[in-house]
Amino acid sequence: MLQQLTASPHLFWLSLGGLLLAAEMLGASGYLLWSGVAAALVGLLIWLIPLPWEWQGVAFALFTVIAALLWASWLKRKAYAGAPNGSLNQRGQQMLGLHGRLLEQPENGFSRIRIGDSTWRVSGAENLNIGDEVEVTGVEGNTLQVIHSTTARQI
């Protein structure tokens, strides 16, 4: 077995790459992906250009680092383009600018509005009445800050 690997080291690197990629599919979260790709690239390189084992290890290390750096830079560019406002998983922040009507008469400055399939607690600095249209201007915990919609249109 060892003689076969020394006679054709490209099979070792291709097999290692395949094993690392298979292990990645079991849930390594991307950690083994680039090592597997690097091992497969070393296998192809060794198949084309026979190199001593020391250079094979150096090539594997370089390919792994280069692949990981390229992936990190691609992810960084994608993250900036994909979420410009940074409100992912911040449902309250996604409500800013939405309009709704008060469902209850305000009591102690608090009322409720329906947005989508849920109702939200709201507070407003103005005197609001049931049925008034309001616009969401801010979020404080689970309470939406609102102003009267006619006031918002005048601004």
N, C-alpha and C positions, 0 to 999 in steps of 0.2 A: 504494500500500500504506500509506504513512504517512498519507495523507488518510483512509483507511478507519479507521485506528486512532484518529485524532483525532476522527473523526465518531462513533465508537462505542467508547469506551475500555473499556466493560464486556467486550467481546469479547477485548481484550488481556489483562485480568486473569483472565478465565475460562480463556483459553488458557494463560496462565502457570501458573495453578493446576493445570490438567491436565498440563502438562509436568513440573511439580515432583512431582506425585503419581506420574506414570509413572517419573520418575527414582528416586523412593523405592522403587518395586518392584524396581529393579535392585540394591538392596542398600545404601542409604545409612544403615541402622540407625536410622531415625526422625528423622534430621537434617532431611530435606526435607519430612517429613510435615506439620508444622505451618505451614511457609511455604506449602506448597501449599494447605492449608485456608484460610489467611489470604488468599491471593490470590483464591481462589474467593469468599470472603466479601466482599472488596472489589469483585469483579466484580458480585456481586448488589447490593451497596450502591450502586454507581455506576449500575447499571441503574435502581434505584428513585429515587435522589437524585443528579442530576448535580453533581459536585464538580470544582473545578480540580485539576490534576495534583499540586500541592503537597499538598493535603489527601488525595489518593489515596495518596501515599507515606506520609504520617503514619498514615493508617488501616491501611495494610499493615503498618507497623512495630508499631503498637499491637496489632493482631489477632495478629501472630506472637508477640509477647511474652506476651500474655494466654493464648493457646492453650498455649504452652510451659509457663507457670507452672501452669496448671490441670492439665496432663498430669503435671508433676513432683509436684504435691501428691497426685494420684490414685495415682501409683506409690508414693509414700511411705506412704500409708495401706494400700495393697495389700501392700507388703513387710512391714509390721508384722503384718498379719493372717495372711499366708501362711506365715511361718517363725518360729513363736514360740520355738523352742529354738536356732535358728541352727546346726544341725548338718548342713545341706545340704552334700553333697560331703565330709563328714568321716565316713567309714564307721566308723572306730573309735569315735567319739563316739555313733554310732547303736547301738552294741552294748551300751551301758551298761544293766544290769538284765537282760540276757538270760541264760539258763541253758544249760548244756551238760554233757556228761560227758567226763572225761579219756580220751583215746585211747591215751596212752602213759604208762608209768611215769615220774614226774618224775625228771629228771636234772639236778643242779646247780640245782634250784629251777625248772626250765622243763619244760613239757609242751606238749601240743597238744589243742585241742578242735575239734569240727565245729560250725559255725553256718551254716545254710543250705547252700550248695553248696561251701563252702570251709573249710579248716582254718586255725586261728589258733594262733600261739605264745602261750602263757600263762605267767605266773609268779604264784606265790602265796607268802605269808609262812608259811603253815601246812604241816604235813606232809600231803600229799595222796597218794592212791593211784590207780592206774588204775581207771576206772569210776566214780570219785566225781563226784557232781553238784556243779557250781560255778556261781557267779554272777559276771558281769563287773561290776567296781566301778570300773575306771579304765583308761586307755590311756596307754602310754608308748612313743612311736614306733609300731612295728608289733607290739608285745607288749601283750596284754591282761592287766590285773591282775585276779586272781580271788580269791574266798574260798569256803570250803566252803559249799554251799547250806544245810545245816542251821544253820550259824552265821548266815547271812543271815536266815533265818526267825525266829530267836530275837531279833534286834535290834528 
